Structures are given as C-alpha cells and as structure tokens.
C-alpha cells in the first residue's frame, strides 16, 4: 500500500500539543479504517528548530489521508506520496 508524507508547519506548538495532535491522527485513522477507509498512521518526525513535522500514513488513496488529517483537525501544508525506507 502506498505511503504518504504529511508536511506540517507548527509554529509555536508545545510538546503537549504535538502529542495531542499525534493522538488525534492515530485515533482518527483507526476510526476511518473502521468505516472502511483504509488509512494507517505510521509515525511523526518533528524538527524542533524549524517547528515543522513530517508524518507518514499508509493508505490506498491520498484523499483518505487528507480526510484523516482534516477530521483530526491537525493543520498541514501538503500531502505527497513518499517511500518509507525503514529497514
């Protein structure tokens, strides 16, 4: 299944808010999957010095990834297909 990277600018975010955003994405992806829209949150990488993050999701459709992030109410700049090269 394709992997999508969700890029975020998170100026002024606290670690507590970042954790809450991550939980919202995890919970929303699970809920969408229960509704028959396959999406799985994989992980987030946060760059503190730039206040940016990249989140990886697995899904058959980028529109489902977009829906997941919109329902979770976590802002994003863009969603692009990516290759997860984790061994």
Steps between C-alpha positions, in 0.01 A plus 500: 500500500635849421649722771424871518693772679300777663712812540409744776612847612438511874623839616469542876383143568576351842602138555165444670314633195719293268415187700129584484522551122673166461233327710226668295654365177536150646142495630353649182684256274366210707146640480519549123630146457200372700282687248667317212751771402840336534753737659772429753708754689865388496705766682594866536839664476516846661772757428503726809731767356266554207171418678409265215401136485459226247246230572477173310170330423427185304189506281372399159390858429651840587148642535444269798823630658372855444163409654674347800703813570205731445277296734780492759521881463877492465628763253718402207676663209495213253460127451733317263571138420825386664720197534550372856844340496503383861684166509 
